[in-house]
Amino acid sequence: MANHKDAIKRYKQSENRRIRNRAIRTTMRNQVKIVRAAIEGGDAPLAKEALNTLTSVLHRTVSKGVIHRNQAARKISRMNAAVKAIG
């Protein structure tokens, strides 16, 4: 554990950020699973709706600094191609 006052504050800040980032990342991963399940099931309308939600979640995740913008762009691009393939 940290000994200095500023190190203790920094530890608390990083712990709060870690918890927040983990929650955001979990939301993102769950939304990816929903889109993949819709694609696997061949349900094009559900997949398109889920893809719209996923896109929003990914952009929000990028704005919070949890993932890199190129990673979000890559995920959106691949999911979009998969949704178009079933539709």
Secondary structure, DSSP 8 states (H G I E B T S, - for coil): ---SHHHHHHHHHHHHHHHHHHHHHHHHHHHHHHHHHHHHHT-HHHHHHHHHHHHHHHHHHHHTTSS-HHHHHHHHHHHHHHHHHH-
